Structures are given as structure tokens and as C-alpha cells.
């Protein structure tokens, strides 16, 4: 079975992963590509800004 990809997300940092979560909740097919061949071992987002908190609130 071959799934259609509606969205290509370039970068698996905080922004890309947040977008992926929202797309998944909406049933939109996506693929994430990242330059690094392995998952990050440390934090890629060390703090939350007020706007980030607003986005997370909108996402539920």
C-alpha cells in the first residue's frame, strides 16, 4: 500500500514536529525529512516564548 503525501515538512525541530502533530490531528498525510541521519539526543527547543504557548493553546 502506497500512501499519498500531501505535505513535505523539511526539518524535525520544534516547528516541524509541531506542524506534524497538527497535520496528523487533521488527517493530512505528511512526510518529515531532516538533515541529521539520527534523532537528536538533546533538546532542540530550550525554552517557550509567549507566542509558542499561544500556538500550543490553539492546538489544544
Secondary structure, DSSP 8 states (H G I E B T S, - for coil): -----SEEEE--SHHHHHHHHHHHHTT--EEEE-SSSS--SS-S-----HHHHHHHHHH-
